[in-house]
């Protein structure tokens, strides 16, 4: 068996040159060339980049969509909590529960603004005019008449619109909460715009719950065709664990 010197590829003397020695020398240089190789060829780099590009094209859109839905869920949780905290603070200050019966037309707006950190607010403001708010399926524009009893932009960008038309046992106080602000899409009911109602016993409930204006109404449907579709999505967002994952 022939033995190669892998550490030193010595040139054989003229006297000992033979075909076998030449073969040994060539084997030695070939082995060293393989051992010394530390990079990739251009073809290998291009093939690798191509594979990465294909994988990214297949997975990136789904990843971006999933992250977006996670952000909507986190914003919803925060927005609902902020509204609950503001109402609790108002009730503590005034010494009684806020209900539609004890708040005259638009008076809720003038009181609640003292319990949140606001950037801008307006009794008759039309901040939402350019937001293009739509229904759950993003097909129809929703009526801005629902936003005309006070509008508030919080310091974190969250937008509140209040519907407080008149006082009495048959009236209501609704708060529309755009959880990620007017400047961020999708600006649609059930996606980043949700409705809550203060009912007659003073509780703050998601629209669609028992005691609210749209109780027992499935106005959060991929098949329902109306500009109020999405009004009851707050209830589903609170009660269905995979609600945001399944958004259209």
Number of C-alpha atoms within 10 A of each C-alpha: 3 7 6 13 11 12 8 10 15 11 10 13 9 7 6 9 11 11 8 10 15 13 10 17 17 11 15 18 14 10 13 14 10 9 9 8 8 6 8 9 7 9 9 11 11 12 11 11 12 12 11 11 11 10 11 12 11 10 10 11 11 11 11 11 12 14 13 14 18 14 16 20 21 14 18 25 14 15 22 20 12 15 19 15 14 17 22 15 16 21 15 12 10 10 9 11 17 23 23 26 18 15 19 14 17 20 17 21 23 13 13 16 20 12 16 18 13 16 13 15 19 17 17 12 16 14 17 18 11 9 15 16 25 23 25 33 22 20 14 17 14 20 12 13 8 16 23 19 24 24 25 25 22 17 12 13 18 21 27 25 28 24 22 24 19 17 18 15 12 11 17 22 28 26 27 21 24 28 27 24 21 23 14 12 13 20 23 24 29 31 29 26 28 26 25 25 25 22 23 21 12 16 15 22 20 27 29 24 18 12 17 21 19 15 15 13 13 15 25 22 16 12 10 14 14 16 20 18 27 28 26 29 26 27 20 19 19 15 10 9 10 12 17 21 15 8 12 10
